[in-house]
Amino acid sequence: MFRDGVRKSIWQEEIRKFPSKIHTDPLYDVAIVGGGITGISTAMRLRKAGKKCIILEASNIGFGTTGGTTAHLNNFFDTTYAEAIKDFGLDNAILLKNVGIEALHIIKNNIHEFDIDCDFEMKTGYLFALDEKQEKKLADIIEGSSKVGHRIDSINDIPFPIPFKAAAIIPDQAQFHPVKYIKKLTEAFIAAGGAFIEKCLCESHEEFDDMVRLHTSKGIINATHVIYATHIPPGINQLHFMNAPYRSYAIAFTLKGDSYPKDLGYDLVDPYHYYRIQEIDGKNLLIAGGEDHKTGHSDDTGVCFSRLENYVRQYFDVGTAQYSWSSQYYEPVDGLPYIGVLPGSKGRIYTATGFRGNGMIFGTITSQILSDLIVKGSNKYEQLFSPGRIKPIAGFSTFVQEQATVVFDFIKDKLLTEKITSLSEIKDGEAKVIRYEGESYALYKEKGGSLHMVKSTCPHAKCEVRWNSAEITWDCPCHGSRFNVNGKLLTGPAVKDLQRIES
Ligand SMILES: Cc1cc2nc3c(=O)[nH]c(=O)nc-3n(C[C@H](O)[C@H](O)[C@H](O)COP(=O)(O)OP(=O)(O)OC[C@H]3O[C@@H](n4cnc5c(N)ncnc54)[C@H](O)[C@@H]3O)c2cc1C
């Protein structure tokens, strides 16, 4: 498995494993945990600044959301400029606009400097409103954008076969192949003297006045600074209560004929649908995404794919679905990512999380922010994205309510898990959380008969896992940890497996 689910993403073919090496350096300048776009971009930047760096990845590059993204490179975000002005003020919203522009420059510079062939293309973006409510939303987006100086213009036509009420055009967007990009960046990092270890799970850390000791599945690593580029930091941290995990679904289709829309498209449905094309083996595919929901909050995740496919088939002359996959992102409580010193750290441990659906850009800008903080001691975006900020904004109470739902569901799970008298009651292909002699277990029976049985309590914060039929995984609705059917940890913040029961 090269990704944190059983379905194959369109990018996965390009993932390569790097030869395992034992690194015995007594002290690195920076240990970067996580081999997604955030970790690899940041490691490369620090290496260029002369820092002795090591990347520690629990599985392989692209194993996390970077291998399951759709890789639109946008300079507008899920948090609109209008929302950013309202919650953070005009000056900060202008800073946010600059992030989009600068991150795209960083990506272009890396492509140029390291000669990366990653299907990078500049594109035009189109936003379209399908009903009156969305029309109002679009008008707010256009107004907010003009206040921060971000170019977006109303138009009367879009290059997508979708009926719409109002639309806008956004120049200077882009797209690329995320795994080709991080693979080449990793090769360049290693060629520049960086150290990289795969299959190395970081389990805990001890922070001292002058260094940090990481306890990993491959032994102890010491570093002056540590960066958790793990999408959400491992262990228990206040950031877990300020970010909620969500799943999003993507399908890559062939279309009958050659009517592929060449640009990037987004409707304003909640949750929204997003479109782009990608060439694989000389053939275009239309990638459509959407159907987002809170992790663990869908009774049948497989149905999300049918809904997405049916939706797309209404408008496009679809041939076949070549790839379909889902992946996870984090929604921050106040709409902006958290990039900087890990709350609770003495100042030597950093993290980056809460990227919503814009992590190609926020993961890239993380490379600038965290390398500046480590090398120079400050960065212009430091305050805006500080994980220590407290923003009592309007969305805060909704978020708290949402988190309360999670806790309620968690209690309900504890009370309502099914009681069974014999394992033979589980049918082929079925997954259930059951209660037996005072303990709850998660059971999955493969078609063909093998039974997989694990304790159902997530080792991170003791919530009960939920079945994800789309990816054949057990997902924790509270903070997003995910496990395979044998309980093996796929994604943190947990750092331990679910306990396996031999059946
Ligand atoms: C379906 C979908 C579509 C998206 N589309 C877009 C888009 O079009 N544009 C955009 O900008 N963003 C998009 N996003 C968001 C974006 O893909 C993510 O924000 C981004 O990939 C996160 O990158 P990352 O490097 O921070 O995390 P990840 O890619 O998840 O990498 C984290 C890595 O850390 C490793 N790790 C975790 N814990 C440990 C540990 N304890 N020890 C060692 N290693 C560990 C994991 O194995 C993983 O490889 C999308 C997200 C989804 C879900």
The ligand as an SDF file (V2000), in Angstrom:
LIG
                    3D

 53 58  0  0  0  0  0  0  0  0999 V2000
   -9.3330   15.0500   -2.0520 C   0  0  0  0  0  0  0  0  0  0  0  0
   -8.4820   16.2510   -1.7240 C   0  0  0  0  0  0  0  0  0  0  0  0
   -8.1830   17.1460   -2.7360 C   0  0  0  0  0  0  0  0  0  0  0  0
   -7.3590   18.2360   -2.4670 C   0  0  0  0  0  0  0  0  0  0  0  0
   -7.0770   19.0930   -3.4860 N   0  0  0  0  0  0  0  0  0  0  0  0
   -6.2620   20.1330   -3.2660 C   0  0  0  0  0  0  0  0  0  0  0  0
   -5.9520   21.0240   -4.3350 C   0  0  0  0  0  0  0  0  0  0  0  0
   -6.4460   20.8610   -5.4450 O   0  0  0  0  0  0  0  0  0  0  0  0
   -5.0940   22.0410   -4.0760 N   0  0  0  0  0  0  0  0  0  0  0  0
   -4.5490   22.2330   -2.8420 C   0  0  0  0  0  0  0  0  0  0  0  0
   -3.8020   23.1960   -2.6660 O   0  0  0  0  0  0  0  0  0  0  0  0
   -4.8150   21.3870   -1.8060 N   0  0  0  0  0  0  0  0  0  0  0  0
   -5.6500   20.3560   -1.9940 C   0  0  0  0  0  0  0  0  0  0  0  0
   -5.9460   19.5070   -0.9680 N   0  0  0  0  0  0  0  0  0  0  0  0
   -5.2270   19.6630    0.3130 C   0  0  0  0  0  0  0  0  0  0  0  0
   -3.7860   19.1690    0.1890 C   0  0  0  0  0  0  0  0  0  0  0  0
   -3.7260   18.0210   -0.6250 O   0  0  0  0  0  0  0  0  0  0  0  0
   -3.1940   18.8350    1.5650 C   0  0  0  0  0  0  0  0  0  0  0  0
   -3.4060   19.9420    2.4140 O   0  0  0  0  0  0  0  0  0  0  0  0
   -1.6970   18.5810    1.4800 C   0  0  0  0  0  0  0  0  0  0  0  0
   -1.4470   17.4940    0.6060 O   0  0  0  0  0  0  0  0  0  0  0  0
   -1.1220   18.2690    2.8660 C   0  0  0  0  0  0  0  0  0  0  0  0
    0.2400   17.9990    2.6940 O   0  0  0  0  0  0  0  0  0  0  0  0
    1.1610   17.6690    3.9390 P   0  0  0  0  0  0  0  0  0  0  0  0
    2.5230   17.4170    3.4210 O   0  0  0  0  0  0  0  0  0  0  0  0
    1.0030   18.7100    4.9750 O   0  0  0  0  0  0  0  0  0  0  0  0
    0.5310   16.3340    4.5550 O   0  0  0  0  0  0  0  0  0  0  0  0
    0.5600   14.8560    3.9710 P   0  0  0  0  0  0  0  0  0  0  0  0
    0.6550   14.8400    2.4950 O   0  0  0  0  0  0  0  0  0  0  0  0
   -0.5900   14.1470    4.5910 O   0  0  0  0  0  0  0  0  0  0  0  0
    1.9270   14.2630    4.4920 O   0  0  0  0  0  0  0  0  0  0  0  0
    2.1410   13.9590    5.8500 C   0  0  0  0  0  0  0  0  0  0  0  0
    3.1240   12.7900    5.9090 C   0  0  0  0  0  0  0  0  0  0  0  0
    3.5230   12.6080    7.2660 O   0  0  0  0  0  0  0  0  0  0  0  0
    3.6600   11.2320    7.5270 C   0  0  0  0  0  0  0  0  0  0  0  0
    3.4790   11.0560    8.9620 N   0  0  0  0  0  0  0  0  0  0  0  0
    2.3580   11.2800    9.6920 C   0  0  0  0  0  0  0  0  0  0  0  0
    2.5900   11.0440   11.0100 N   0  0  0  0  0  0  0  0  0  0  0  0
    3.8900   10.6350   11.1140 C   0  0  0  0  0  0  0  0  0  0  0  0
    4.7180   10.2600   12.2080 C   0  0  0  0  0  0  0  0  0  0  0  0
    4.2540   10.2450   13.4690 N   0  0  0  0  0  0  0  0  0  0  0  0
    6.0060    9.9040   11.9370 N   0  0  0  0  0  0  0  0  0  0  0  0
    6.4850    9.9480   10.6640 C   0  0  0  0  0  0  0  0  0  0  0  0
    5.7430   10.3090    9.5990 N   0  0  0  0  0  0  0  0  0  0  0  0
    4.4660   10.6550    9.8120 C   0  0  0  0  0  0  0  0  0  0  0  0
    2.5350   10.5850    6.6980 C   0  0  0  0  0  0  0  0  0  0  0  0
    2.8250    9.2320    6.4040 O   0  0  0  0  0  0  0  0  0  0  0  0
    2.5020   11.4690    5.4510 C   0  0  0  0  0  0  0  0  0  0  0  0
    3.2620   10.9340    4.3820 O   0  0  0  0  0  0  0  0  0  0  0  0
   -6.8040   18.4390   -1.1810 C   0  0  0  0  0  0  0  0  0  0  0  0
   -7.1330   17.5510   -0.1510 C   0  0  0  0  0  0  0  0  0  0  0  0
   -7.9880   16.4750   -0.4090 C   0  0  0  0  0  0  0  0  0  0  0  0
   -8.3360   15.5440    0.7030 C   0  0  0  0  0  0  0  0  0  0  0  0
  1  2  1  0
  2  3  1  0
  2 52  2  0
  3  4  2  0
  4  5  1  0
  4 50  1  0
  5  6  2  0
  6  7  1  0
  6 13  1  0
  7  8  2  0
  7  9  1  0
  9 10  1  0
 10 11  2  0
 10 12  1  0
 12 13  2  0
 13 14  1  0
 14 15  1  0
 14 50  1  0
 15 16  1  0
 16 17  1  0
 16 18  1  0
 18 19  1  0
 18 20  1  0
 20 21  1  0
 20 22  1  0
 22 23  1  0
 23 24  1  0
 24 25  2  0
 24 26  1  0
 24 27  1  0
 27 28  1  0
 28 29  2  0
 28 30  1  0
 28 31  1  0
 31 32  1  0
 32 33  1  0
 33 34  1  0
 33 48  1  0
 34 35  1  0
 35 36  1  0
 35 46  1  0
 36 37  1  0
 36 45  1  0
 37 38  2  0
 38 39  1  0
 39 40  1  0
 39 45  2  0
 40 41  1  0
 40 42  2  0
 42 43  1  0
 43 44  2  0
 44 45  1  0
 46 47  1  0
 46 48  1  0
 48 49  1  0
 50 51  2  0
 51 52  1  0
 52 53  1  0
M  END
$$$$
